[in-house]
Every structure is written in structure tokens, then in C-alpha cells.
């Protein structure tokens, strides 16, 4: 029983490690431009206003 569960967990771990590696490669390859501070502030203000009215 425990060996079966351990086997399942090891397979899940392998799957997640593979997924992690793919995501790390995507992030490393992505050379996005920086987002201006003013845009972030504006978006956060809009989100705050939305949450207050909800």
C-alpha cells in the first residue's frame, strides 16, 4: 500500500519537475519590456475602486 502511494507521488513529482523546467525556460527566454510604475499604480487604483464597489 505504501509503496504504491510512494510510486504515485514520485510520478507526480517527476511531472511537476518537468513542468517547472519548462516554465523556467519560458521565463528565461521572455525578454519583456519593463512596465512603467505609473501604469501599475493606475491599475492598482482601478482594482481598489472595483473591489470597494463590489
C-alpha angles and dihedrals in degrees: 000000000000093000091054091051091047090051092051091048092049091052091050090049091052090049093050093046090052090049090049092052091051092049092048090053091050091051093046092051094046110095100180122173116252117265114240116249091231091058092051091049091049093050092047091050091051091048091049091051091048092051092048093053094045 
